[in-house]
Amino acid sequence: MGTALISGSLKVMHAFDFKKGKLHAEEVAVDRLASEFGTPLYVYSEATLLGHYRGLTGALAEVDATVAYAVKANSNLAVLGTLARAGSAFDIVSGGELFRVVQAGGEAARCTFAGVGKTEEEIGFALDQGIYAFVAESEAELRFIDQVAARRKVRAPVAVRVNPDVDAGTHHKITTGTYENKFGIAFEEIEELYGRAAKLKHLRLRGVHMHIGSQITAVGPFRAALKKMVPLVSRLRDRFGLEFFDIGGGLGIVYDPALASGKESWWEGRSRRPLTPEDYAKAVVPLVRPLGMKILIEPGRFIAGNAGILVARVLYVKKTARKNFVIVDAAMNDLIRPAFYEAYHEIVPVGRAGPRRTVKTDVVGPVCESGDVFCKDRLLPELRTGDLIAFLSAGAYGFTMASNYNTRPRPAEVLVSGKKVLLARRRESLQDLVRGEATA
Ligand SMILES: *Cc1c(COP(=O)(O)O)cnc(C)c1O
Protein backbone atom coordinates (compact mmCIF):
# COMPACT_ATOMS: atom_id res chain seq x y z
CA MET A 1 0.00 0.00 0.00
CA GLY A 2 1.53 3.27 1.01
CA THR A 3 2.20 5.87 -1.61
CA ALA A 4 -0.34 4.61 -4.13
CA LEU A 5 -3.07 5.74 -1.86
CA ILE A 6 -1.44 8.94 -0.78
CA SER A 7 -2.09 10.20 -4.28
CA GLY A 8 -0.46 13.50 -4.58
CA SER A 9 0.02 15.24 -1.33
CA LEU A 10 1.88 13.52 1.42
CA LYS A 11 -0.44 15.39 3.74
CA VAL A 12 -3.46 13.50 2.48
CA MET A 13 -4.42 10.72 4.83
CA HIS A 14 -4.64 7.08 3.89
CA ALA A 15 -8.33 6.54 3.60
CA PHE A 16 -8.11 2.95 2.36
CA ASP A 17 -5.75 0.91 4.44
CA PHE A 18 -5.35 -2.46 6.10
CA LYS A 19 -6.22 -2.76 9.78
CA LYS A 20 -5.89 -6.18 11.41
CA GLY A 21 -5.53 -7.77 7.99
CA LYS A 22 -8.70 -6.25 6.57
CA LEU A 23 -9.04 -3.46 4.06
CA HIS A 24 -10.86 -0.47 5.55
CA ALA A 25 -12.42 2.62 4.07
CA GLU A 26 -11.67 5.15 6.80
CA GLU A 27 -13.10 3.43 9.92
CA VAL A 28 -15.28 0.90 8.11
CA ALA A 29 -14.27 -2.63 7.09
CA VAL A 30 -14.79 -3.11 3.37
CA ASP A 31 -15.99 -6.72 3.75
CA ARG A 32 -18.82 -5.42 5.94
CA LEU A 33 -19.83 -2.98 3.21
CA ALA A 34 -19.76 -5.80 0.66
CA SER A 35 -22.06 -7.99 2.76
CA GLU A 36 -24.42 -5.13 3.45
CA PHE A 37 -24.63 -3.62 -0.02
CA GLY A 38 -23.50 -6.45 -2.29
CA THR A 39 -20.90 -6.41 -5.05
CA PRO A 40 -19.74 -4.93 -7.34
CA LEU A 41 -19.68 -1.86 -5.11
CA TYR A 42 -18.07 1.55 -5.36
CA VAL A 43 -16.79 2.85 -2.02
CA TYR A 44 -15.77 6.49 -1.64
CA SER A 45 -13.92 8.21 1.20
CA GLU A 46 -15.08 11.67 2.14
CA ALA A 47 -11.83 12.47 3.97
CA THR A 48 -9.82 11.70 0.84
CA LEU A 49 -12.03 13.83 -1.38
CA LEU A 50 -11.78 16.75 1.00
CA GLY A 51 -8.07 16.17 1.61
CA HIS A 52 -7.31 16.58 -2.07
CA TYR A 53 -9.60 19.56 -2.50
CA ARG A 54 -8.07 21.32 0.50
CA GLY A 55 -4.54 20.34 -0.51
CA LEU A 56 -4.97 22.13 -3.80
CA THR A 57 -6.71 25.23 -2.48
CA GLY A 58 -4.04 25.49 0.23
CA ALA A 59 -1.14 25.15 -2.21
CA LEU A 60 -2.59 27.85 -4.48
CA ALA A 61 -3.25 30.33 -1.67
CA GLU A 62 -0.78 32.86 -3.11
CA VAL A 63 -3.06 33.57 -6.05
CA ASP A 64 -6.77 34.35 -6.23
CA ALA A 65 -7.50 30.73 -7.13
CA THR A 66 -10.77 28.85 -7.39
CA VAL A 67 -10.83 25.07 -7.59
CA ALA A 68 -13.66 24.05 -9.92
CA TYR A 69 -14.05 20.31 -9.53
CA ALA A 70 -14.59 18.59 -12.90
CA VAL A 71 -17.95 16.90 -12.38
CA LYS A 72 -17.49 14.27 -15.06
CA ALA A 73 -14.87 12.46 -12.98
CA ASN A 74 -17.44 11.48 -10.36
CA SER A 75 -20.85 13.10 -10.39
CA ASN A 76 -22.63 11.32 -7.56
CA LEU A 77 -24.78 13.86 -5.69
CA ALA A 78 -23.16 12.97 -2.37
CA VAL A 79 -19.70 13.63 -3.83
CA LEU A 80 -20.81 16.94 -5.35
CA GLY A 81 -22.58 17.96 -2.15
CA THR A 82 -19.51 17.19 -0.06
CA LEU A 83 -17.33 19.34 -2.31
CA ALA A 84 -19.93 22.12 -2.57
CA ARG A 85 -20.06 22.41 1.21
CA ALA A 86 -16.26 22.61 1.28
CA GLY A 87 -16.47 25.61 -1.06
CA SER A 88 -15.70 24.03 -4.41
CA ALA A 89 -16.78 25.53 -7.71
CA PHE A 90 -17.62 23.17 -10.57
CA ASP A 91 -16.54 22.51 -14.13
CA ILE A 92 -19.36 21.00 -16.17
CA VAL A 93 -19.56 19.65 -19.71
CA SER A 94 -23.32 19.17 -20.12
CA GLY A 95 -26.69 20.47 -19.00
CA GLY A 96 -27.07 17.20 -17.13
CA GLU A 97 -24.01 17.95 -15.02
CA LEU A 98 -25.37 21.42 -14.22
CA PHE A 99 -28.60 19.77 -13.12
CA ARG A 100 -26.61 17.48 -10.83
CA VAL A 101 -24.65 20.36 -9.28
CA VAL A 102 -27.85 22.24 -8.52
CA GLN A 103 -29.54 19.09 -7.16
CA ALA A 104 -26.54 18.53 -4.90
CA GLY A 105 -26.80 22.04 -3.44
CA GLY A 106 -23.97 23.60 -5.49
CA GLU A 107 -24.23 27.04 -7.03
CA ALA A 108 -24.79 27.51 -10.76
CA ALA A 109 -23.05 30.87 -10.37
CA ARG A 110 -19.86 28.94 -9.65
CA CYS A 111 -20.00 26.70 -12.73
CA THR A 112 -17.98 26.92 -15.93
CA PHE A 113 -19.47 25.05 -18.87
CA ALA A 114 -17.04 23.57 -21.43
CA GLY A 115 -17.57 21.09 -24.27
CA VAL A 116 -17.55 21.29 -28.07
CA GLY A 117 -21.23 20.52 -28.68
CA LYS A 118 -23.55 22.48 -26.41
CA THR A 119 -27.16 22.34 -27.56
CA GLU A 120 -29.67 25.18 -27.53
CA GLU A 121 -31.48 23.52 -24.66
CA GLU A 122 -28.28 23.27 -22.62
CA ILE A 123 -27.27 26.86 -23.32
CA GLY A 124 -30.74 28.11 -22.39
CA PHE A 125 -30.76 26.08 -19.18
CA ALA A 126 -27.32 27.38 -18.21
CA LEU A 127 -28.38 30.99 -18.88
CA ASP A 128 -31.55 30.54 -16.84
CA GLN A 129 -29.55 29.06 -13.97
CA GLY A 130 -26.99 31.89 -14.20
CA ILE A 131 -23.69 30.07 -14.63
CA TYR A 132 -20.36 31.82 -14.14
CA ALA A 133 -19.15 31.36 -17.72
CA PHE A 134 -19.52 29.34 -20.87
CA VAL A 135 -16.26 28.04 -22.27
CA ALA A 136 -16.82 28.27 -26.01
CA GLU A 137 -14.91 25.89 -28.24
CA SER A 138 -15.66 27.36 -31.70
CA GLU A 139 -16.67 30.63 -33.33
CA ALA A 140 -19.94 29.05 -34.46
CA GLU A 141 -20.72 28.24 -30.84
CA LEU A 142 -19.94 31.80 -29.70
CA ARG A 143 -22.37 33.15 -32.29
CA PHE A 144 -24.99 30.64 -31.24
CA ILE A 145 -24.64 31.48 -27.54
CA ASP A 146 -25.06 35.16 -28.51
CA GLN A 147 -28.33 34.32 -30.32
CA VAL A 148 -29.73 32.23 -27.49
CA ALA A 149 -28.87 35.01 -25.03
CA ALA A 150 -30.44 37.64 -27.32
CA ARG A 151 -33.75 35.77 -27.28
CA ARG A 152 -33.68 35.89 -23.50
CA LYS A 153 -32.53 39.53 -23.50
CA VAL A 154 -29.50 38.70 -21.36
CA ARG A 155 -25.74 38.77 -21.85
CA ALA A 156 -23.98 35.43 -21.69
CA PRO A 157 -20.68 35.37 -19.80
CA VAL A 158 -18.12 33.60 -21.98
CA ALA A 159 -14.52 32.48 -22.17
CA VAL A 160 -12.89 30.89 -25.17
CA ARG A 161 -10.94 27.68 -24.91
CA VAL A 162 -7.49 28.15 -26.37
CA ASN A 163 -5.74 25.17 -27.84
CA PRO A 164 -2.10 25.98 -27.07
CA ASP A 165 -0.78 23.10 -29.22
CA VAL A 166 1.25 21.57 -26.42
CA ASP A 167 1.56 17.82 -26.13
CA ALA A 168 0.71 16.77 -22.60
CA GLY A 169 2.62 13.51 -23.08
CA THR A 170 -0.32 11.48 -21.87
CA HIS A 171 -2.40 8.69 -23.41
CA HIS A 172 -3.67 9.60 -26.91
CA LYS A 173 -7.29 9.24 -25.83
CA ILE A 174 -6.87 11.89 -23.13
CA THR A 175 -4.63 14.43 -24.89
CA THR A 176 -6.68 17.52 -25.70
CA GLY A 177 -4.27 20.39 -26.26
CA THR A 178 -2.76 19.70 -29.70
CA TYR A 179 -4.01 20.58 -33.17
CA GLU A 180 -4.93 16.93 -33.71
CA ASN A 181 -7.73 17.35 -31.16
CA LYS A 182 -11.26 18.64 -31.52
CA PHE A 183 -10.95 20.90 -28.49
CA GLY A 184 -10.60 24.68 -28.37
CA ILE A 185 -9.46 27.21 -30.95
CA ALA A 186 -5.94 27.50 -32.33
CA PHE A 187 -3.64 29.76 -30.34
CA GLU A 188 -2.81 31.95 -33.37
CA GLU A 189 -6.47 32.74 -34.07
CA ILE A 190 -7.54 33.72 -30.57
CA GLU A 191 -6.88 37.45 -30.48
CA GLU A 192 -8.79 38.19 -33.67
CA LEU A 193 -11.60 35.96 -32.53
CA TYR A 194 -11.96 37.90 -29.27
CA GLY A 195 -12.06 41.05 -31.40
CA ARG A 196 -15.01 39.69 -33.37
CA ALA A 197 -16.72 38.27 -30.28
CA ALA A 198 -16.48 41.65 -28.54
CA LYS A 199 -18.89 42.98 -31.19
CA LEU A 200 -21.58 40.44 -30.30
CA LYS A 201 -23.98 42.38 -28.10
CA HIS A 202 -25.27 39.51 -26.03
CA LEU A 203 -21.89 38.19 -24.97
CA ARG A 204 -19.82 39.36 -22.06
CA LEU A 205 -16.18 38.36 -22.50
CA ARG A 206 -15.31 37.26 -19.03
CA GLY A 207 -12.25 35.03 -19.28
CA VAL A 208 -9.98 32.73 -21.20
CA HIS A 209 -9.51 29.00 -20.84
CA MET A 210 -7.18 26.12 -21.57
CA HIS A 211 -7.15 22.41 -20.68
CA ILE A 212 -4.36 20.38 -22.26
CA GLY A 213 -5.21 16.82 -21.26
CA SER A 214 -5.67 14.40 -18.44
CA GLN A 215 -3.51 12.21 -16.20
CA ILE A 216 -0.48 14.52 -16.54
CA THR A 217 1.96 13.42 -13.85
CA ALA A 218 4.81 15.87 -14.47
CA VAL A 219 4.73 19.67 -14.30
CA GLY A 220 6.55 20.15 -17.62
CA PRO A 221 3.49 20.23 -19.91
CA PHE A 222 1.62 22.65 -17.60
CA ARG A 223 4.63 24.93 -17.52
CA ALA A 224 5.11 24.81 -21.30
CA ALA A 225 1.47 25.61 -21.98
CA LEU A 226 1.39 28.47 -19.47
CA LYS A 227 4.62 30.00 -20.75
CA LYS A 228 3.03 30.12 -24.17
CA MET A 229 -0.34 31.34 -22.93
CA VAL A 230 0.53 34.05 -20.40
CA PRO A 231 1.59 36.78 -22.89
CA LEU A 232 -1.58 36.18 -24.90
CA VAL A 233 -3.76 36.19 -21.79
CA SER A 234 -2.15 39.43 -20.65
CA ARG A 235 -2.99 41.14 -23.97
CA LEU A 236 -6.56 39.79 -23.91
CA ARG A 237 -7.01 40.99 -20.32
CA ASP A 238 -5.92 44.51 -21.30
CA ARG A 239 -7.93 44.69 -24.52
CA PHE A 240 -11.14 43.07 -23.34
CA GLY A 241 -11.13 43.50 -19.58
CA LEU A 242 -11.10 39.78 -18.82
CA GLU A 243 -11.55 38.76 -15.22
CA PHE A 244 -10.33 35.16 -15.11
CA PHE A 245 -7.85 32.71 -16.60
CA ASP A 246 -8.94 29.08 -16.33
CA ILE A 247 -5.88 26.87 -16.60
CA GLY A 248 -7.80 23.59 -16.78
CA GLY A 249 -7.41 20.33 -14.94
CA GLY A 250 -5.48 17.23 -15.89
CA LEU A 251 -3.38 16.73 -12.77
CA GLY A 252 -2.42 13.08 -12.72
CA ILE A 253 -2.34 10.53 -9.95
CA VAL A 254 -0.22 7.43 -9.49
CA TYR A 255 -2.15 4.27 -10.22
CA ASP A 256 0.74 1.87 -9.89
CA PRO A 257 2.69 2.00 -6.63
CA ALA A 258 5.68 0.23 -8.21
CA LEU A 259 6.09 3.30 -10.41
CA ALA A 260 5.76 5.65 -7.50
CA SER A 261 8.54 3.89 -5.68
CA GLY A 262 10.73 3.96 -8.78
CA LYS A 263 11.08 0.18 -8.85
CA GLU A 264 10.32 0.01 -12.56
CA SER A 265 10.94 2.48 -15.30
CA TRP A 266 7.92 3.98 -16.93
CA TRP A 267 7.87 5.93 -20.11
CA GLU A 268 10.34 8.71 -20.79
CA GLY A 269 9.99 12.08 -19.17
CA ARG A 270 7.34 11.00 -16.72
CA SER A 271 7.60 11.63 -13.09
CA ARG A 272 7.79 8.47 -11.02
CA ARG A 273 6.56 10.03 -7.87
CA PRO A 274 3.11 11.44 -7.25
CA LEU A 275 2.47 14.97 -8.42
CA THR A 276 1.75 16.94 -5.27
CA PRO A 277 -0.32 20.12 -4.98
CA GLU A 278 2.90 21.81 -3.90
CA ASP A 279 4.79 20.69 -7.05
CA TYR A 280 1.94 21.89 -9.18
CA ALA A 281 1.66 25.24 -7.39
CA LYS A 282 5.40 25.80 -7.57
CA ALA A 283 5.28 25.40 -11.35
CA VAL A 284 2.11 27.33 -11.95
CA VAL A 285 1.93 30.19 -9.45
CA PRO A 286 5.05 32.15 -10.56
CA LEU A 287 3.75 32.10 -14.14
CA VAL A 288 0.17 33.22 -13.48
CA ARG A 289 0.55 35.49 -10.47
CA PRO A 290 1.87 38.49 -12.49
CA LEU A 291 -1.41 38.50 -14.45
CA GLY A 292 -3.27 39.60 -11.34
CA MET A 293 -6.35 37.72 -12.55
CA LYS A 294 -8.71 35.28 -10.92
CA ILE A 295 -7.27 31.82 -11.62
CA LEU A 296 -9.51 28.78 -12.03
CA ILE A 297 -8.33 25.20 -12.06
CA GLU A 298 -10.52 22.24 -12.98
CA PRO A 299 -9.17 19.03 -11.48
CA GLY A 300 -11.36 15.96 -11.64
CA ARG A 301 -9.17 12.88 -11.32
CA PHE A 302 -6.84 14.50 -8.80
CA ILE A 303 -9.70 15.05 -6.35
CA ALA A 304 -11.76 11.91 -6.87
CA GLY A 305 -9.37 9.29 -8.27
CA ASN A 306 -7.86 7.98 -5.09
CA ALA A 307 -11.01 8.68 -3.11
CA GLY A 308 -12.74 5.58 -4.45
CA ILE A 309 -12.36 1.83 -4.87
CA LEU A 310 -14.42 -0.76 -6.70
CA VAL A 311 -15.07 -3.92 -4.71
CA ALA A 312 -15.76 -7.19 -6.51
CA ARG A 313 -16.22 -10.82 -5.56
CA VAL A 314 -14.46 -13.77 -7.18
CA LEU A 315 -17.01 -15.98 -8.98
CA TYR A 316 -14.78 -18.65 -10.49
CA VAL A 317 -11.18 -19.59 -10.97
CA LYS A 318 -10.41 -21.12 -14.35
CA LYS A 319 -6.95 -22.56 -14.88
CA THR A 320 -5.95 -23.40 -18.43
CA ALA A 321 -2.69 -24.73 -19.81
CA ARG A 322 -1.53 -21.15 -20.38
CA LYS A 323 -3.52 -19.00 -18.02
CA ASN A 324 -4.95 -18.53 -14.57
CA PHE A 325 -8.20 -16.65 -15.04
CA VAL A 326 -9.95 -15.17 -12.04
CA ILE A 327 -13.50 -14.28 -13.02
CA VAL A 328 -15.05 -11.58 -10.84
CA ASP A 329 -18.51 -10.05 -10.66
CA ALA A 330 -17.32 -6.62 -11.79
CA ALA A 331 -16.75 -6.04 -15.48
CA MET A 332 -15.76 -3.47 -18.07
CA ASN A 333 -19.25 -1.98 -17.93
CA ASP A 334 -18.59 -1.08 -14.27
CA LEU A 335 -15.00 0.17 -14.71
CA ILE A 336 -14.01 0.69 -18.31
CA ARG A 337 -10.62 2.33 -17.85
CA PRO A 338 -8.50 -0.81 -18.37
CA ALA A 339 -10.38 -1.71 -21.57
CA PHE A 340 -10.59 1.86 -22.88
CA TYR A 341 -7.23 3.39 -21.94
CA GLU A 342 -5.16 0.29 -21.13
CA ALA A 343 -5.25 1.72 -17.63
CA TYR A 344 -3.62 0.08 -14.63
CA HIS A 345 -5.54 -0.37 -11.40
CA GLU A 346 -3.88 -1.83 -8.35
CA ILE A 347 -5.80 -4.92 -7.20
CA VAL A 348 -5.74 -6.01 -3.57
CA PRO A 349 -7.54 -8.78 -1.70
CA VAL A 350 -9.96 -7.21 0.78
CA GLY A 351 -9.09 -9.72 3.49
CA ARG A 352 -5.76 -11.35 4.09
CA ALA A 353 -6.96 -14.84 4.92
CA GLY A 354 -3.70 -16.45 5.93
CA PRO A 355 -0.53 -16.59 3.85
CA ARG A 356 -1.10 -17.48 0.20
CA ARG A 357 1.40 -17.92 -2.57
CA THR A 358 1.37 -15.40 -5.37
CA VAL A 359 0.46 -16.55 -8.86
CA LYS A 360 0.27 -14.92 -12.27
CA THR A 361 -3.35 -13.97 -12.70
CA ASP A 362 -5.67 -12.52 -15.34
CA VAL A 363 -8.57 -10.84 -13.56
CA VAL A 364 -11.51 -10.74 -15.95
CA GLY A 365 -15.18 -9.85 -15.88
CA PRO A 366 -18.24 -11.73 -17.15
CA VAL A 367 -18.94 -9.48 -20.17
CA CYS A 368 -18.87 -11.08 -23.60
CA GLU A 369 -15.89 -9.11 -24.95
CA SER A 370 -12.25 -10.17 -25.12
CA GLY A 371 -11.46 -6.66 -23.86
CA ASP A 372 -13.19 -7.31 -20.54
CA VAL A 373 -9.89 -7.79 -18.75
CA PHE A 374 -8.67 -5.88 -15.69
CA CYS A 375 -5.13 -7.22 -15.71
CA LYS A 376 -3.02 -9.83 -17.45
CA ASP A 377 -0.39 -12.09 -15.90
CA ARG A 378 -0.22 -9.97 -12.77
CA LEU A 379 1.33 -11.49 -9.67
CA LEU A 380 -1.46 -11.62 -7.11
CA PRO A 381 -2.10 -13.70 -4.01
CA GLU A 382 -3.86 -16.86 -5.13
CA LEU A 383 -7.58 -16.07 -5.24
CA ARG A 384 -10.50 -18.41 -4.57
CA THR A 385 -14.22 -18.37 -5.22
CA GLY A 386 -15.93 -16.04 -2.78
CA ASP A 387 -12.87 -13.87 -2.09
CA LEU A 388 -13.34 -10.13 -2.22
CA ILE A 389 -10.92 -7.93 -4.14
CA ALA A 390 -10.68 -4.16 -4.54
CA PHE A 391 -9.62 -2.15 -7.55
CA LEU A 392 -7.90 0.89 -6.12
CA SER A 393 -7.94 4.46 -7.45
CA ALA A 394 -11.32 3.90 -9.07
CA GLY A 395 -13.00 7.06 -7.77
CA ALA A 396 -12.62 9.04 -11.00
CA TYR A 397 -13.97 7.97 -14.40
CA GLY A 398 -15.25 4.80 -12.75
CA PHE A 399 -18.96 4.94 -12.07
CA THR A 400 -19.45 7.94 -14.40
CA MET A 401 -18.29 5.86 -17.36
CA ALA A 402 -20.26 2.78 -16.33
CA SER A 403 -22.89 1.42 -18.67
CA ASN A 404 -25.57 -1.24 -18.73
CA TYR A 405 -23.83 -3.29 -21.43
CA ASN A 406 -24.90 -6.95 -21.29
CA THR A 407 -27.93 -5.65 -19.35
CA ARG A 408 -25.92 -5.43 -16.18
CA PRO A 409 -27.32 -3.14 -13.48
CA ARG A 410 -24.79 -0.51 -12.43
CA PRO A 411 -23.19 -0.96 -8.99
CA ALA A 412 -24.28 0.69 -5.77
CA GLU A 413 -22.14 3.56 -4.48
CA VAL A 414 -21.42 4.26 -0.82
CA LEU A 415 -19.73 7.26 0.76
CA VAL A 416 -17.82 6.63 3.98
CA SER A 417 -16.99 9.34 6.47
CA GLY A 418 -15.21 8.08 9.57
CA LYS A 419 -17.55 5.39 10.90
CA LYS A 420 -20.52 6.71 8.94
CA VAL A 421 -21.75 5.06 5.75
CA LEU A 422 -24.13 6.68 3.29
CA LEU A 423 -25.71 4.65 0.50
CA ALA A 424 -25.05 7.34 -2.09
CA ARG A 425 -26.75 5.42 -4.89
CA ARG A 426 -28.63 2.19 -4.58
CA ARG A 427 -27.79 -0.64 -6.94
CA GLU A 428 -29.85 -0.50 -10.11
CA SER A 429 -32.64 -3.02 -10.38
CA LEU A 430 -33.62 -4.92 -13.50
CA GLN A 431 -36.79 -2.84 -13.57
CA ASP A 432 -34.64 0.31 -13.69
CA LEU A 433 -33.00 -1.04 -16.82
CA VAL A 434 -36.19 -1.41 -18.86
CA ARG A 435 -37.93 1.72 -17.56
CA GLY A 436 -38.90 3.86 -20.52
CA GLU A 437 -38.84 1.00 -23.03
CA ALA A 438 -41.86 -0.26 -24.93
CA THR A 439 -42.65 -3.80 -25.97
CA ALA A 440 -43.63 -4.16 -29.63
C1 LIG B 1 -12.27 16.42 -18.25
C2 LIG B 1 -11.99 17.85 -18.05
C3 LIG B 1 -11.35 18.29 -16.89
C4 LIG B 1 -10.87 17.35 -15.82
O1 LIG B 1 -9.82 16.55 -16.21
P1 LIG B 1 -9.01 15.71 -15.09
O2 LIG B 1 -7.96 15.03 -15.85
O3 LIG B 1 -9.97 14.78 -14.47
O4 LIG B 1 -8.47 16.70 -14.12
C5 LIG B 1 -11.15 19.64 -16.74
N1 LIG B 1 -11.57 20.51 -17.67
C6 LIG B 1 -12.19 20.13 -18.80
C7 LIG B 1 -12.63 21.15 -19.78
C8 LIG B 1 -12.42 18.79 -19.03
O5 LIG B 1 -13.04 18.40 -20.15
The ligand as a Gaussian input file, in Angstrom:
#p B3LYP/6-31G(d) Opt

LIG

0 1
 C      -12.267000      16.418000     -18.250000
 C      -11.994000      17.845000     -18.052000
 C      -11.346000      18.285000     -16.895000
 C      -10.866000      17.355000     -15.816000
 O       -9.823000      16.547000     -16.210000
 P       -9.010000      15.714000     -15.089000
 O       -7.962000      15.033000     -15.850000
 O       -9.969000      14.780000     -14.465000
 O       -8.472000      16.695000     -14.123000
 C      -11.152000      19.636000     -16.744000
 N      -11.568000      20.511000     -17.672000
 C      -12.193000      20.131000     -18.797000
 C      -12.630000      21.147000     -19.776000
 C      -12.422000      18.790000     -19.028000
 O      -13.036000      18.400000     -20.151000

